[in-house]
Amino acid sequence: MPDEPWRASLDHALERNRLSPSHRFVQLATIGLDGRPAVRTVVFRGFLGDSRELIFTTDARSAKRTELERVPDAALCWYFAETREQFRFSGVVRLVDVSTAEARFQEARRDVWRGLSNETRASFAWPTPGAPRVREVAFPTTPPDPDRPLDDFALMIFSIREVDHLELDGDPQRRWRYVLHDHGRWSTREVNP
C-alpha cells in the first residue's frame, strides 16, 4: 500500500470519475526548447507498480522527449469535472525507451504497449510528429505486434514531489498541499483555497 497521503484522494477521484471519457486526460507542462512553457494533454496510463510514479506515453521522436532530456522538471494539472476537483503535481520525468537498461522499466513499457488500442499502437508507426506533412506519405493503419513495442514508443515516468489538491465543491472549498522531503517523508498541510 502506498504511503503517499495524497494517493487515496487521487484513487478516489479516478474511481468517482471513471464514467467520464476525459477522466484520464492530464495537462503536462514542460520547458520548451525555446525556454518558454509548453503544455499539452497526455493520457494517464496507470502507476508504476504501487508507487507515486505516474505513467504516460510519448513518441520518442517528439519534442517532449528533447524538452525532458534537457530539463526533466515538469508539472501536471488534472481536473475531474464530475467531482469538481483539481490535482496539480510537480516533479521530474524519466523517459523509458527501447534503450533503457532496467528490466522493471522495460517490463512496464511492454505492459503499457499491450494495453493500448490497436489504433493507438498504429500511431507510433506514423511519420515523425511535428515534421512537415507530406501528403503522398500514407499513415500506416495496420496495428503493430501487441507483444513487441515499436522503437519509437516510450514511457514518461512522472515522479511526484509536490501535490496541490483542491476540492471546488463545497462552501468553503477545501485545499491541501503535500510535499515530499529529502528524507523520503511527506508533509501535509490544509491551506486556504
C-alpha positions in Angstrom: 0.0 0.0 0.0 1.4 3.4 -0.9 2.3 5.7 1.9 1.7 8.9 -0.1 -1.0 10.8 1.8 -2.5 12.2 -1.4 -2.8 8.9 -3.2 -6.1 7.8 -1.6 -7.7 11.1 -2.8 -6.4 10.6 -6.3 -7.5 7.0 -6.4 -10.9 8.1 -5.1 -11.2 10.8 -7.8 -10.3 8.3 -10.5 -12.9 5.9 -9.3 -15.7 8.5 -8.9 -15.0 10.0 -12.4 -14.4 6.7 -14.2 -17.5 7.1 -16.4 -16.3 10.3 -17.8 -14.2 9.8 -21.0 -11.9 12.6 -20.0 -11.0 11.3 -16.6 -7.6 10.1 -17.8 -6.6 13.3 -19.6 -4.0 15.3 -17.9 -2.2 18.6 -18.9 1.6 18.3 -18.9 3.7 21.4 -18.7 7.4 21.3 -19.7 10.0 23.9 -20.6 10.2 24.1 -24.4 13.4 24.2 -26.4 12.9 28.0 -26.7 12.8 28.4 -22.9 9.1 29.1 -22.9 6.4 26.9 -21.2 5.0 24.1 -23.4 1.7 22.5 -22.4 -0.1 19.5 -23.9 -2.7 16.9 -23.0 -1.5 13.4 -22.2 -3.3 10.2 -21.2 -2.7 8.7 -17.8 -1.8 5.0 -18.3 -1.5 4.0 -14.6 1.0 3.9 -11.8 4.5 2.3 -11.9 3.8 -0.6 -9.6 2.5 0.6 -6.2 4.3 3.9 -6.3 3.8 7.7 -6.7 5.1 7.4 -10.2 2.5 8.1 -12.9 2.9 6.6 -16.4 2.2 8.4 -19.7 3.3 7.5 -23.2 5.0 9.5 -25.9 6.6 9.1 -29.3 10.4 9.0 -28.8 10.7 11.3 -31.8 8.5 14.1 -30.3 9.5 17.5 -28.9 8.5 16.3 -25.4 11.5 13.9 -25.4 14.0 16.6 -26.3 12.5 19.0 -23.8 12.5 16.5 -20.9 16.0 15.3 -21.7 17.2 18.9 -21.4 15.0 19.8 -18.3 13.3 16.8 -16.7 11.3 19.1 -14.3 7.6 19.2 -15.2 4.1 20.0 -13.9 0.8 18.3 -14.3 -2.7 19.7 -13.9 -5.5 17.1 -13.6 -9.1 18.3 -13.4 -12.0 16.0 -12.6 -15.2 17.6 -13.8 -17.6 15.1 -12.2 -16.3 15.7 -8.6 -15.1 19.3 -9.3 -11.6 18.7 -8.0 -8.1 19.6 -9.3 -4.8 18.0 -8.6 -1.6 19.9 -9.5 1.6 17.9 -9.4 5.2 18.9 -9.8 8.1 16.6 -10.2 10.5 15.1 -12.6 10.0 12.9 -15.7 12.2 9.9 -16.7 11.9 8.7 -20.2 11.8 5.0 -20.8 12.5 3.9 -24.4 14.0 1.0 -26.2 17.5 1.8 -24.9 16.6 1.8 -21.2 18.5 -0.9 -19.4 16.5 -1.5 -16.3 14.3 -4.6 -16.6 11.4 -3.2 -14.5 11.1 -0.2 -16.8 11.2 -2.4 -19.9 8.5 -4.7 -18.3 6.3 -1.6 -17.7 6.9 -0.4 -21.3 5.8 -3.8 -22.6 2.7 -3.9 -20.3 1.6 -0.4 -21.3 2.1 -1.3 -25.0 0.0 -4.4 -24.7 -2.8 -2.4 -23.0 -3.1 0.2 -25.9 -5.7 0.0 -28.5 -4.8 -1.1 -32.0 -5.3 2.4 -33.3 -3.0 3.9 -30.7 -0.3 1.3 -31.3 -0.5 2.1 -35.1 0.0 5.8 -34.4 3.6 5.1 -33.3 4.3 3.9 -36.8 3.2 7.3 -38.3 5.7 9.8 -39.7 7.7 11.9 -37.2 5.5 14.1 -35.0 5.8 17.8 -35.8 7.6 17.3 -39.1 6.2 18.8 -42.2 3.4 16.7 -43.6 4.0 15.0 -47.0 0.5 14.3 -48.4 1.9 11.4 -50.6 3.1 9.5 -47.5 0.3 7.3 -46.1 -0.2 6.9 -42.4 0.0 3.2 -41.5 -3.2 1.7 -40.2 -2.1 -1.9 -39.6 -1.6 -2.3 -35.9 1.9 -3.4 -34.9 2.5 -6.6 -32.9 0.9 -6.1 -29.4 3.8 -8.0 -27.8 6.7 -6.0 -29.3 6.7 -2.3 -28.7 8.0 -0.2 -31.6 11.3 1.5 -31.1 9.6 4.9 -31.1 7.3 4.0 -28.3 8.4 5.5 -25.0 7.1 5.9 -21.5 7.2 9.1 -19.4 7.5 8.1 -15.8 6.5 11.1 -13.7 7.9 11.1 -10.1 5.9 13.4 -7.9 7.5 15.7 -5.4 4.6 18.1 -4.6 0.8 17.9 -4.8 -1.8 20.6 -4.6 -5.3 19.2 -4.3 -8.3 21.5 -4.5 -11.9 20.4 -4.0 -14.1 23.1 -5.7 -17.3 21.5 -4.5 -18.4 23.0 -1.2 -18.6 26.3 0.6 -15.9 26.9 1.6 -13.8 24.9 -0.8 -11.0 22.7 0.6 -7.4 22.5 -0.4 -4.3 20.5 0.7 -0.6 20.7 -0.1 1.7 17.7 0.1 5.5 17.9 -0.1 8.0 15.1 -0.4 11.1 16.0 1.7 14.6 14.8 1.2 14.3 12.2 3.9 11.5 10.5 1.9 8.6 11.5 4.1 5.6 13.6 3.0 4.3 16.6 4.9 0.6 17.5 4.6 -0.9 20.9 5.2 -4.5 22.1 4.7 -4.4 25.6 3.2 -6.9 28.2 2.2 -8.5 27.6 -1.2 
